Amino acid sequence: MIVLPTWPGARKASPRVLDFGGIQEPNSGAETQRHNKLGNRYGVAFEMPPLRSTAAEGLKWVNRLVRGQREGARMEYPLLDFDPGTPGNFVVNGSGQAGTMLNIDGGAPFYAFQEGQPFHLSIGGHLYFDFIAADVTANGSGAATITLTQMLRKPPIDGDALEFVQPCIEGWVVGDQLGWELALERNIGLAFEIHEAR
């Protein structure tokens, strides 16, 4: 997994849901039905600011993205004006969990999770990106049950870590080809998209 640089950050990010479910619309005009499937995940298209064509900046970005097509890439998700505060070190509390509810502990007492808050869950060395679906506050022992926006794609084990301060999305750098622009101003222009693989 290729870790993309954290500086400079993207000037624009366009997240989207990769939805494998669908709506069934009968020809008879009967009620439509939504069929949800396991495995919904996220993709984010990133647009970078002009990067200087130096080894420390633009050339490094290009090299890591080219490698990320083969090996996968990990990119920090921009929080913009959202401040996650100091959540502590939340981990999964109990193996065998599934669905959209997740028991966690080990974090800061009375930490307030907010609806729409991004995070990632680390399972077996792979990151799974998602959002908090409803406000909830940890108890005095730093334990909580959070609601996830998507269903868990893989059962975590007890002690798997969650990251709220610097959440990342990881997966494949997608597209028919990865290209970049070399401008006369000695800048490199880059735009790319990462789709979660799991």
QUILIN-V196799 format. One record per residue. N is the residue number from 0. RES is the residue in three letters. PHI is phi in whole degrees, -180 to 180 (* if undefined). PSI is psi in whole degrees, -180 to 180 (NA if undefined). OMEGA is omega in degrees with one decimal (none if undefined). Layout:
n | res | phi | psi | omega
N | RES | PHI | PSI | OMEGA
N | RES | PHI | PSI | OMEGA
This chain:
n | res | phi | psi | omega
0 | MET | * | 124 | -178.3
1 | ILE | -90 | 122 | 178.1
2 | VAL | -87 | 120 | -179.2
3 | LEU | -78 | 151 | -178.4
4 | PRO | -59 | 152 | 178.6
5 | THR | -93 | -10 | 177.6
6 | TRP | -138 | 139 | -8.9
7 | PRO | -75 | 152 | 179.2
8 | GLY | -75 | 168 | 179.2
9 | ALA | -65 | 145 | 175.4
10 | ARG | -88 | -13 | 179.7
11 | LYS | -155 | 137 | 176.1
12 | ALA | -134 | 136 | -179.6
13 | SER | -125 | 91 | 179.4
14 | PRO | -75 | 155 | 173.1
15 | ARG | -154 | 158 | 177.7
16 | VAL | -89 | 132 | 171.6
17 | LEU | -94 | 96 | -169.7
18 | ASP | -100 | 122 | -178.9
19 | PHE | -100 | 2 | 174.4
20 | GLY | -87 | -167 | 179.5
21 | GLY | -176 | 169 | 179.2
22 | ILE | -107 | 127 | 178.4
23 | GLN | -93 | 122 | -179.5
24 | GLU | -116 | 102 | -178.0
25 | PRO | -64 | 145 | 176.9
26 | ASN | -66 | -21 | -176.1
27 | SER | -77 | -8 | -175.9
28 | GLY | 85 | 8 | 178.6
29 | ALA | -69 | 174 | -178.4
30 | GLU | -58 | 137 | 176.5
31 | THR | -78 | 156 | 179.6
32 | GLN | -132 | 143 | 176.2
33 | ARG | -99 | 127 | 176.9
34 | HIS | -108 | 109 | 178.5
35 | ASN | -89 | 144 | 178.7
36 | LYS | -127 | 150 | 173.7
37 | LEU | -66 | 149 | 173.5
38 | GLY | 108 | -2 | 175.7
39 | ASN | -57 | 138 | -178.5
40 | ARG | -150 | -164 | -169.7
41 | TYR | -125 | 155 | 169.9
42 | GLY | -134 | 147 | 177.9
43 | VAL | -135 | 127 | 172.8
44 | ALA | -94 | 129 | -178.4
45 | PHE | -114 | 141 | 171.6
46 | GLU | -122 | 126 | -176.4
47 | MET | -92 | 154 | 169.7
48 | PRO | -69 | 167 | 175.8
49 | PRO | -56 | 128 | -178.7
50 | LEU | -105 | 136 | 176.7
51 | ARG | -64 | 142 | -177.3
52 | SER | -83 | 62 | 178.4
53 | THR | -119 | 162 | 179.2
54 | ALA | -64 | -31 | -177.3
55 | ALA | -80 | -14 | -175.4
56 | GLU | -128 | -90 | -172.3
57 | GLY | -61 | -44 | -178.2
58 | LEU | -65 | -36 | 177.1
59 | LYS | -64 | -44 | 178.8
60 | TRP | -60 | -48 | -179.2
61 | VAL | -59 | -48 | -178.3
62 | ASN | -61 | -44 | -177.5
63 | ARG | -69 | -34 | 177.4
64 | LEU | -70 | -40 | 176.8
65 | VAL | -61 | -44 | 177.5
66 | ARG | -67 | -35 | -179.0
67 | GLY | -65 | -23 | 175.3
68 | GLN | -64 | -36 | -178.3
69 | ARG | -90 | -37 | -170.1
70 | GLU | -108 | -7 | -174.3
71 | GLY | 89 | 156 | -177.1
72 | ALA | -136 | 153 | 179.4
73 | ARG | -124 | 128 | -176.5
74 | MET | -132 | 137 | 177.1
75 | GLU | -68 | 135 | 179.9
76 | TYR | -85 | 128 | -176.7
77 | PRO | -71 | 132 | 179.5
78 | LEU | -95 | -13 | -178.6
79 | LEU | 52 | -119 | -175.0
80 | ASP | -89 | 0 | -179.4
81 | PHE | -80 | 127 | 178.1
82 | ASP | -108 | 112 | -178.5
83 | PRO | -74 | -8 | -179.4
84 | GLY | 73 | -147 | -178.9
85 | THR | -122 | 85 | -175.4
86 | PRO | -75 | -15 | -174.1
87 | GLY | 82 | -156 | -173.6
88 | ASN | -115 | 77 | -179.9
89 | PHE | -71 | 140 | 176.1
90 | VAL | -135 | 163 | 177.6
91 | VAL | -66 | 135 | 179.0
92 | ASN | -109 | 90 | 177.5
93 | GLY | 108 | 131 | 178.7
94 | SER | -81 | 166 | 173.4
95 | GLY | 80 | 17 | -179.9
96 | GLN | -82 | 150 | -179.4
97 | ALA | -149 | 174 | 177.8
98 | GLY | 84 | -146 | -175.7
99 | THR | -114 | 5 | 177.1
100 | MET | -109 | 135 | -177.8
101 | LEU | -136 | 122 | 176.3
102 | ASN | -83 | 128 | -178.9
103 | ILE | -135 | 159 | 175.7
104 | ASP | -155 | -176 | 177.4
105 | GLY | 85 | 4 | -177.4
106 | GLY | -98 | -169 | -179.4
107 | ALA | -72 | 133 | 176.8
108 | PRO | -57 | 136 | 175.6
109 | PHE | 64 | 23 | 175.3
110 | TYR | -66 | 134 | -176.7
111 | ALA | -100 | 110 | 172.5
112 | PHE | -79 | 142 | -177.0
113 | GLN | -117 | 141 | 177.9
114 | GLU | -55 | 132 | -179.4
115 | GLY | 89 | -2 | -178.5
116 | GLN | -70 | 125 | 179.5
117 | PRO | -80 | 152 | 176.3
118 | PHE | -161 | 169 | 167.7
119 | HIS | -131 | 153 | 178.2
120 | LEU | -114 | 129 | -179.8
121 | SER | -98 | 118 | 179.1
122 | ILE | -128 | 117 | 177.6
123 | GLY | 59 | 32 | 178.8
124 | GLY | 86 | -1 | 178.4
125 | HIS | -111 | 145 | -178.1
126 | LEU | -99 | 137 | 178.4
127 | TYR | -121 | 115 | -173.6
128 | PHE | -89 | 144 | 176.9
129 | ASP | -166 | -176 | 179.5
130 | PHE | -129 | 151 | 172.6
131 | ILE | -71 | 132 | -175.0
132 | ALA | -92 | -19 | -177.7
133 | ALA | -154 | 147 | 177.1
134 | ASP | -61 | 140 | 174.0
135 | VAL | -159 | 150 | 180.0
136 | THR | -118 | 133 | 177.6
137 | ALA | -64 | 154 | 178.9
138 | ASN | -81 | -175 | -177.2
139 | GLY | -66 | -16 | 177.2
140 | SER | -95 | 1 | -178.6
141 | GLY | 78 | 29 | 177.3
142 | ALA | -114 | 150 | 179.6
143 | ALA | -158 | 164 | 167.9
144 | THR | -115 | 112 | -179.0
145 | ILE | -98 | 151 | 175.7
146 | THR | -103 | 130 | -178.3
147 | LEU | -94 | 151 | 177.3
148 | THR | -73 | -41 | 175.4
149 | GLN | -109 | 157 | 175.8
150 | MET | -69 | 148 | 175.7
151 | LEU | -56 | 133 | -178.6
152 | ARG | -91 | -19 | 178.0
153 | LYS | -149 | 138 | -179.7
154 | PRO | -67 | 123 | 176.1
155 | PRO | -76 | 164 | 174.2
156 | ILE | -110 | 161 | -179.4
157 | ASP | -55 | 128 | 178.3
158 | GLY | 97 | -8 | 175.6
159 | ASP | -61 | 139 | -171.1
160 | ALA | -90 | 148 | 172.5
161 | LEU | -114 | 146 | -179.4
162 | GLU | -125 | 120 | -178.3
163 | PHE | -112 | -22 | -175.7
164 | VAL | -82 | -42 | 178.8
165 | GLN | -131 | 68 | -179.2
166 | PRO | -66 | 146 | -178.8
167 | CYS | -128 | 154 | 169.6
168 | ILE | -112 | 138 | 177.9
169 | GLU | -134 | 149 | 179.5
170 | GLY | 166 | -152 | -177.2
171 | TRP | -90 | 141 | 167.1
172 | VAL | -77 | 114 | -169.8
173 | VAL | -105 | 168 | -179.4
174 | GLY | 124 | 158 | 179.9
175 | ASP | -62 | -36 | 178.4
176 | GLN | -156 | 152 | 175.7
177 | LEU | -100 | 122 | -179.8
178 | GLY | -129 | 162 | 177.6
179 | TRP | -145 | 158 | -177.2
180 | GLU | -106 | 131 | 174.4
181 | LEU | -105 | 108 | -174.9
182 | ALA | -93 | 156 | -179.9
183 | LEU | -64 | -21 | 177.5
184 | GLU | -76 | 9 | -179.5
185 | ARG | 69 | 33 | 176.3
186 | ASN | -114 | 157 | 175.0
187 | ILE | -115 | 129 | 177.3
188 | GLY | -103 | 130 | -176.7
189 | LEU | -134 | 139 | 169.7
190 | ALA | -143 | 138 | -176.4
191 | PHE | -156 | 168 | -179.5
192 | GLU | -134 | 139 | 176.1
193 | ILE | -115 | 128 | 173.9
194 | HIS | -111 | 130 | 175.6
195 | GLU | -58 | 139 | -178.0
196 | ALA | -91 | -22 | -173.9
197 | ARG | -123 | NA | none
